[in-house]
Amino acid sequence: MTQEFRSNSLELSARLLAEHLLRYLRVEPGTKHPSRIFVFDDPKNLGPTYEAEFFNGQPMVAVKDYEAAVKMLREKFVSNPTSRGASHGAIRA
């Protein structure tokens, strides 16, 4: 069984992508429209540690890498079929 880390933070998810900390799996609908949950493969259960570092202001990410990751996540967020009323349809990176 795969261990997964989930976050509704676009900024944290961008950091995870930009630094290649966790492998992006998919985006899922959140509990409140238009929120989304970004899901990452986390076999070593490091997601909570990365999250704590991020929200404590510790990470430094190259701006170009961070911006590229934000752009990709926003595209996944917008292109996710569940945001248009479909009941299924995970997006893979």
Backbone hydrogen bonds in HBPLUS format (Angstrom, degrees):
<---DONOR---> <-ACCEPTOR-->    atom                        ^
c    i                          cat <-CA-CA->   ^        H-A-AA   ^      H-
h    n   atom  resd res      DA  || num        DHA   H-A  angle D-A-AA Bond
n    s   type  num  typ     dist DA aas  dist angle  dist       angle   num
A0042-ASP N   A0003-GLN O   2.81 MM  39  5.23 169.9  1.82 145.6 142.7     1
A0005-PHE N   A0040-PHE O   2.90 MM  35  5.17 158.9  1.94 143.6 150.5     2
A0040-PHE N   A0005-PHE O   2.84 MM  35  5.17 160.4  1.88 156.2 162.5     3
A0007-SER N   A0038-PHE O   2.98 MM  31  5.32 150.2  2.07 144.6 154.1     4
A0038-PHE N   A0007-SER O   2.74 MM  31  5.32 166.5  1.76 161.6 157.0     5
A0013-SER N   A0009-SER O   2.98 MM   4  6.10 165.9  2.00 149.4 154.0     6
A0014-ALA N   A0010-LEU O   2.87 MM   4  6.03 149.1  1.96 144.6 153.1     7
A0015-ARG N   A0011-GLU O   3.08 MM   4  6.40 152.1  2.16 144.4 151.4     8
A0016-LEU N   A0012-LEU O   2.97 MM   4  6.33 159.7  2.02 154.8 160.1     9
A0017-LEU N   A0013-SER O   3.05 MM   4  6.30 153.6  2.12 145.9 152.7    10
A0018-ALA N   A0014-ALA O   2.75 MM   4  5.89 171.4  1.76 156.8 159.8    11
A0019-GLU N   A0015-ARG O   3.03 MM   4  6.03 158.2  2.08 151.1 154.7    12
A0021-LEU N   A0016-LEU O   2.89 MM   5  4.99 148.1  1.99 147.0 154.4    13
A0020-HIS N   A0017-LEU O   3.00 MM   3  4.91 155.0  2.07 102.2 110.0    14
A0041-ASP N   A0023-ARG O   2.72 MM  18  5.22 161.5  1.75 159.0 161.9    15
A0025-LEU N   A0039-VAL O   2.80 MM  14  5.54 165.2  1.83 153.8 150.6    16
A0026-ARG N   A0039-VAL O   3.33 MM  13  5.32 157.5  2.39 130.8 135.9    17
A0039-VAL N   A0026-ARG O   2.84 MM  13  5.32 171.5  1.84 169.4 166.4    18
A0028-GLU N   A0037-ILE O   2.80 MM   9  5.07 160.6  1.84 147.3 154.1    19
A0037-ILE N   A0028-GLU O   2.77 MM   9  5.07 163.9  1.80 148.6 153.5    20
A0030-GLY N   A0035-SER O   2.87 MM   5  4.78 153.3  1.94 130.0 121.1    21
A0035-SER N   A0032-LYS O   2.66 MM   3  5.61 145.8  1.78 141.2 148.2    22
A0045-ASN N   A0042-ASP O   3.09 MM   3  5.24 166.5  2.10 113.7 117.3    23
A0049-THR N   A0046-LEU O   3.04 MM   3  5.33 122.7  2.38 106.9 121.5    24
A0050-TYR N   A0046-LEU O   3.02 MM   4  6.34 164.1  2.04 161.4 166.1    25
A0051-GLU N   A0047-GLY O   2.84 MM   4  6.03 156.9  1.90 155.6 162.9    26
A0052-ALA N   A0048-PRO O   2.99 MM   4  6.15 160.3  2.03 142.6 147.1    27
A0053-GLU N   A0049-THR O   3.00 MM   4  6.25 164.2  2.02 153.6 157.8    28
A0054-PHE N   A0050-TYR O   2.92 MM   4  6.09 159.2  1.97 146.7 152.7    29
A0055-PHE N   A0051-GLU O   2.99 MM   4  6.24 169.3  2.00 158.2 159.6    30
A0056-ASN N   A0052-ALA O   2.99 MM   4  6.05 124.9  2.30 139.8 153.4    31
A0056-ASN N   A0053-GLU O   3.28 MM   3  5.14 139.6  2.45  93.5 104.8    32
A0058-GLN N   A0053-GLU O   3.01 MM   5  5.30 161.4  2.04 160.2 155.5    33
A0057-GLY N   A0054-PHE O   3.06 MM   3  5.29 159.6  2.10 108.8 113.4    34
A0066-TYR N   A0062-ALA O   2.92 MM   4  6.15 162.1  1.96 159.3 165.2    35
A0067-GLU N   A0063-VAL O   2.84 MM   4  6.00 169.0  1.86 159.5 162.0    36
A0068-ALA N   A0064-LYS O   3.06 MM   4  6.13 153.3  2.14 137.9 145.2    37
A0069-ALA N   A0065-ASP O   3.00 MM   4  6.21 153.2  2.07 143.9 151.1    38
A0070-VAL N   A0066-TYR O   2.90 MM   4  6.20 159.4  1.95 154.0 159.7    39
A0071-LYS N   A0067-GLU O   2.99 MM   4  6.14 161.7  2.02 146.4 151.4    40
A0072-MET N   A0068-ALA O   3.04 MM   4  6.27 160.9  2.08 146.5 151.2    41
A0073-LEU N   A0069-ALA O   2.96 MM   4  6.19 166.2  1.98 154.4 157.8    42
A0074-ARG N   A0070-VAL O   2.89 MM   4  6.07 158.6  1.93 152.4 158.5    43
A0075-GLU N   A0071-LYS O   2.99 MM   4  6.22 153.5  2.06 147.3 154.6    44
A0076-LYS N   A0072-MET O   2.98 MM   4  6.32 153.3  2.05 148.1 155.5    45
A0077-PHE N   A0073-LEU O   2.83 MM   4  6.04 156.8  1.88 148.6 155.5    46
A0078-VAL N   A0074-ARG O   2.91 MM   4  6.11 160.9  1.94 150.7 154.6    47
A0079-SER N   A0075-GLU O   2.85 MM   4  5.87 159.5  1.89 147.3 153.8    48
A0080-ASN N   A0076-LYS O   2.99 MM   4  5.75 119.9  2.37 140.4 150.2    49
A0083-SER N   A0080-ASN O   2.94 MM   3  5.67 155.9  2.00 122.1 129.0    50
A0084-ARG N   A0081-PRO O   3.01 MM   3  5.41 160.4  2.05 111.8 118.1    51
A0086-ALA N   A0081-PRO O   3.34 MM   5  5.64 153.8  2.42 144.9 137.4    52
A0085-GLY N   A0082-THR O   3.38 MM   3  5.28 163.0  2.41 104.8 104.2    53
